[in-house]
Amino acid sequence: MRGVILPKRLKQSKAYHESTKQEAALAEEIGGRRIPGSGSRALKGDVRLAGIVRIEAKTTEAKSFTVTREMLDKISAAAETAGERPVLVVDFMPAGGHLGGRFVVCPAYVIKHITDSDL
């Protein structure tokens, strides 16, 4: 007897399903747009406010999240080519008694531009 074969969409994690909502919310918050295909096409990143910022969005239900140089290089190259500032947004979903939260990773020059101060 064979087991039940689940469709791919039912095998995905909660974080996978939340990521689309995360991208839509980020786009609305900054007045930008979601990038079709989430960067799988020529235009990289997940959310963009043209000429201002390019965002790579990640959602996780894990206790930790690893930021890699490759991840930062990808969003930096895409943003800087278009004259935009690169930003990585990581949303931790509530789990194990923790409330979750949003963290932002960006180059120091982005903070300097926003605050006009050195880090």
N, C-alpha and C positions, 0 to 999 in steps of 0.2 A: 504494500500500500504506500502510495506517495503522500508526502506532506503537502500542505496548502502552500501554494506559491503566491507570495504577496507582491503587489505592484511596487515598483521602486519608490513611489511617493509615500507609501506607508512604512518603508524601511528607514526613511530619513529621520534624523534626530529632531528634537524639539527646537534646538538652536537653528537648524537648517530652515525650519518653517517660520521661525521668528525673524530670520535675516531679511526677508522681503519686507516685512512690516517695519523693521529697523531702517532700511534704506528709504522707504516711503516717508517715514517720520522725519528722518534727517533732511530729506529734500524739502519737505514742507517747512521745517524749522528755519532753514537758511534761505528759503526762496529759490532753491535750485531745482534740478531735475535728476531723476534716476538715469543712469547710463544703461541703455538696452543691452541685455546679455551680460550684465555685471562684469564688464571688462574682458569677456571672452572674444570680443571682436577687436577691431583696430583701436577703438577708443577705450582706454584703460581706466579703472576705478569703478566705484559704485554710484557715487553722487557727485554732481558738479554744479557749481555756480560759475558760469563761464567768465573767464578773466580774473576770477577771485580765488577760488579754492577747488581742489579735487580731493575727494574723500574715498578712502578704502574702508569699508565697514565690515566688522567682524562681530559675530555673536557666539557666545559659548556658555554652556552650562557646567563646564569643568571648573575646578578650583584654581586653575592657573591657565595662562595663555602665553605662548612664546611669540615674541616679536622677532622676526628674522631680518637680517640685512637684505636678503632678496626681496622680502615684502616691502621694505622701506625704499629700496632702489627702484622697484617697479612703480610705486605711486609717485615717487620724487621725479623720475624721468618723465612720466606722463604729464604731471602738473607743470613742471618747469618748462617743458617744450611749449606749452600753451600759455605761459606767463601766469600760472596759477600757483597757489601755495599748497604743498602736499600735507595731508592730514590722515592719520589712521585713527579710527574710532572703534573701541572695543567695548561691547556691552556684555556684562556678566549677568546671566539670568539668575533670579532668586533660586537658591538651592541650599540644602543642609543648614538651615537656620540663618543663612546670610541673605540680606535684602537684594543683593545684586548691585549694579551701578554701571555708570559709563565713565570710561577713561579715554583721554585723547593723547595721542603721541604726535608730535610735530617737531620740525627742526627749530632750534633756538631762534633763528632769524624771524620766524613767524611770530613768536612771542615778542621779540624786539619791535617788530612792525606794529603789533597791536598796542603795546604798552609804551613804546619809545624808551625802553630801558634795556640794559644789558643783563644777561643771565650768567 
